[in-house]
Amino acid sequence: MIECIDVVKEYTIIKKKSGLSGSIQSLFRPEKKLVRGVDGISFRIEPGEIVGYLGPNGAGKSTTIKMLTGILHPTSGTVKVAGHSPQVNRKAVVRQLGVVFGQRTQLYWDLRLGETFELLKRIYRIDTDTFDTNIRLMNEVLGIDRIINTPVRQLSLGERMRGDLAAAMLHSPSILFLDEPTIGLDVEAKQNIRDFIREMNRTRGTTIILTTHDLDDVEQLCNRLIVINHGKVVEDGPLSELILRMAPYRLLVLELSHMPNEAALYHPAAELIKREGHKLTYRFHKSKLSASELIGALSTQLPVIDLSVKEPDIEDMIREMYRSSVPV
Ligand SMILES: Nc1ncnc2c1ncn2[C@@H]1O[C@H](COP(=O)(O)OP(=O)(O)OP(=O)(O)O)[C@@H](O)[C@H]1O
């Protein structure tokens, strides 16, 4: 459904020279340099997937999305969306796509939200039945009816995002690109947006590609992550697999009523990594031992009064992924 094969995108930049004479020289005899925004990426996304497309700033996420939507042409390699090249057959691709940028609205600032929708109906030539059905659905999942008569410029950030998402879905696209859809929103508004994304994927089978720096989005929504850094794909797989590979441990924290003898603290498959008063922290390998097995075994030999299991921190894991994928 979406395919990139060995895609490279080069940008030409003017090399800046230092000092006033350098600046003047650059003006008359600019020295050009090629930089790679995307450097040979390949992946395939099947219909109905929710994929997190992650990477640090400047990794090449926007460049990829722009090529998939036909805004940019790859320098080399193949890009296919729903069987079409976005560069050759942009119209056919655009019909399949909804795109939302969290940082800037695609709505018309001076129109009421409802008027914007009417305009999009004409631009996309959406038939009245489809339009009415979609407006009804957007009312149910995004509460659009409460803001439909408000001029776009008066909408709050969360309302505007709901408007943008509804606008992107009016022509029933099969693919939705969401660029930072929860940026700047409060906890409740973020939750609304995530519910909407899940709902579109569940009820309509919409394929969703999400670029985000919000790891709660990733945890709550994405079946799969593609991580890029310096224009190359450095990870591609389910979040659970990445976690197991990058952070295979869990922690069990036990609080005891009193300290028993040393031998009782021992478990053959878990390492006691911290002792603070009557509080003990064990580290164990997730694939070798379940938390309930460990809790069962230790609570027979220890006077446990409280416990908690801690999962590895996804933020740490992603940070490590970005750090370790820097080319030397
Ligand atoms: N128009 C352009 N001209 C020159 N270089 C560009 C251009 N657009 C992007 N780049 C460069 O290409 C690389 C990838 O940029 P891109 O915007 O795709 O990254 P990104 O992952 O979307 O980053 P961010 O998270 O900051 O939005 C960066 O080094 C960037 O400086």
The ligand as an SDF file (V2000), in Angstrom:
LIG
                    3D

 31 33  0  0  0  0  0  0  0  0999 V2000
   14.6080   22.6140    1.7070 N   0  0  0  0  0  0  0  0  0  0  0  0
   15.7080   22.1360    2.2440 C   0  0  0  0  0  0  0  0  0  0  0  0
   16.9230   22.5710    1.8260 N   0  0  0  0  0  0  0  0  0  0  0  0
   18.0630   22.0740    2.3610 C   0  0  0  0  0  0  0  0  0  0  0  0
   18.1110   21.1420    3.3280 N   0  0  0  0  0  0  0  0  0  0  0  0
   16.9350   20.6730    3.7900 C   0  0  0  0  0  0  0  0  0  0  0  0
   15.6760   21.1490    3.2780 C   0  0  0  0  0  0  0  0  0  0  0  0
   14.6730   20.5040    3.9430 N   0  0  0  0  0  0  0  0  0  0  0  0
   15.2830   19.6550    4.8170 C   0  0  0  0  0  0  0  0  0  0  0  0
   16.6320   19.7600    4.7280 N   0  0  0  0  0  0  0  0  0  0  0  0
   17.6150   18.9960    5.5010 C   0  0  0  0  0  0  0  0  0  0  0  0
   17.3190   17.6140    5.3770 O   0  0  0  0  0  0  0  0  0  0  0  0
   17.4840   16.9410    6.6290 C   0  0  0  0  0  0  0  0  0  0  0  0
   16.1620   16.2790    7.0130 C   0  0  0  0  0  0  0  0  0  0  0  0
   15.1920   17.2770    7.3090 O   0  0  0  0  0  0  0  0  0  0  0  0
   13.6630   16.9640    7.6710 P   0  0  0  0  0  0  0  0  0  0  0  0
   12.9530   18.2670    7.7360 O   0  0  0  0  0  0  0  0  0  0  0  0
   13.1490   15.9310    6.7400 O   0  0  0  0  0  0  0  0  0  0  0  0
   13.8250   16.3360    9.1300 O   0  0  0  0  0  0  0  0  0  0  0  0
   12.7230   15.9900   10.2290 P   0  0  0  0  0  0  0  0  0  0  0  0
   13.0470   14.5920   10.6910 O   0  0  0  0  0  0  0  0  0  0  0  0
   11.3640   16.1980    9.6740 O   0  0  0  0  0  0  0  0  0  0  0  0
   13.0370   17.0160   11.3960 O   0  0  0  0  0  0  0  0  0  0  0  0
   12.0580   17.7620   12.4740 P   0  0  0  0  0  0  0  0  0  0  0  0
   11.7180   16.7390   13.5220 O   0  0  0  0  0  0  0  0  0  0  0  0
   12.9590   18.8260   12.9950 O   0  0  0  0  0  0  0  0  0  0  0  0
   10.8810   18.2790   11.7070 O   0  0  0  0  0  0  0  0  0  0  0  0
   17.9510   17.9970    7.6230 C   0  0  0  0  0  0  0  0  0  0  0  0
   19.3320   17.9340    7.6920 O   0  0  0  0  0  0  0  0  0  0  0  0
   17.5000   19.3070    6.9920 C   0  0  0  0  0  0  0  0  0  0  0  0
   18.3610   20.3560    7.3510 O   0  0  0  0  0  0  0  0  0  0  0  0
  1  2  1  0
  2  3  1  0
  2  7  2  0
  3  4  2  0
  4  5  1  0
  5  6  2  0
  6  7  1  0
  6 10  1  0
  7  8  1  0
  8  9  2  0
  9 10  1  0
 10 11  1  0
 11 12  1  0
 11 30  1  0
 12 13  1  0
 13 14  1  0
 13 28  1  0
 14 15  1  0
 15 16  1  0
 16 17  2  0
 16 18  1  0
 16 19  1  0
 19 20  1  0
 20 21  2  0
 20 22  1  0
 20 23  1  0
 23 24  1  0
 24 25  2  0
 24 26  1  0
 24 27  1  0
 28 29  1  0
 28 30  1  0
 30 31  1  0
M  END
$$$$
